[in-house]
Amino acid sequence: MMMFAAHPTRRIFLYGAPVDMRKSFTGLIVIVQNVLKEDPLSGHLYAFLNRRGNYMKSIVWDRTGYCLFAKRLEQGRFRFPEGDGPQEVSAARFQLLLDGIVLDKWRRIG
């Protein structure tokens, strides 16, 4: 399991609407604050997809600064839930997503 997702108290939120992947730290933090209405300093992980669904960026605060992680699939697509609101997933389900496994059921939050 990836270390950044495995923290015992970390919650993981997926943002279903496509995001411009030219955004870096500041742009993604603005989405977390203004769109998701979450605190980017919470230590929770926030994941975003591009329009094609083959590129994911995640941002998380780790006590001393923000960490930005990216993954691009050479084949296939990541499958996030549809809609603009955040979806919370467990670390195990997030790992399945990173491995390219499609999840059928989502639990809506917020």
N, C-alpha and C positions, 0 to 999 in steps of 0.2 A: 504494500500500500504506500502511496506517496506520503512523504513526511508532512507536507503542509496540510493535508486533509486529515491526518490521523490524530491531531491534537484532541485530547479527551473532552474538552469543553467547547470546542469549535463547532458552530453551526455552519451549514453550507447552503447557500442560496443560489438558485439558478435564475437568470433573467431571460425570459423567453423571446422578447422582441430582438430583432437583429440590431447589432451595434457596429458602428464604423470602427474597424480594427486599427485605424490610424490613431485612435485614442490611446493615450498612455496613462500614467498614474493620475494626473489631474482630471482628465476627461472621464475616466471610470469612477473616480471618487465623486465627481459631480453627479453622476447617475445614481450612485449609492445614496447620496444625501438627498437630492432633489426629486428623483423619480421613485426610488424604492423607499424613501423616508426612513433610512437606516443610518446608524452611526458607523462610519468606516473605521473608527478607532476601536470598535468592539472586539476585534480579533476574529470575527466571523469571516468566512471566505465567500466571495461573490464571483460568480462565473458568468461570462458573456460569450455570445456567438456572433459570427459574421452572417451576412445574408445567405450565403451558400451553405452554411452549416459545417464547413470543413475546418474551421479555425476557431479556437477557443482561447480566451484570455481570462485569467483569474487574478483577483487582487485580494490581499489580506494584510492586516497590520500585525507585526510580530514583536512588539514591545519596543523596538528601537527605530522602526521605519516600515514602509510599505514594501511588500514583495509582489512582483508581477510575474506570473507564470503564463506561458503560452504553449499551445499544442496545435499542430496542423496535421490533419489526416491526409495521407497520400491517396487513399481510396475511401469511399463511403462518407458518411456525415454523422456528426453528433446529433442526437435527438433530444432537444429540450422541450418542455411543455410549451404549448402555444399560449399567447397572451402577453400582456405587458407586465403583469404582476410577478413578484418573486415566488419561486417554488422552493420549499426546503426539502433537502434530501439527506439521508444518512451518509456517512463516510463510505460505507460499503456500496451503496447505490451510486455514489459519485465515482468510485473506482470502476464500477461496471460501465458507466458512461464513458470514462476515459479509455476504457478498453474497447469501445465501439459497440457495446451491447445495448440494444434498444429496450427501454423500459416502457411498459404499457400503462401503468397506473401512476397517477401523481396525486399528492395531497396538497390541496390549495391552502395557503396561509394568508393571513392579513386581511 
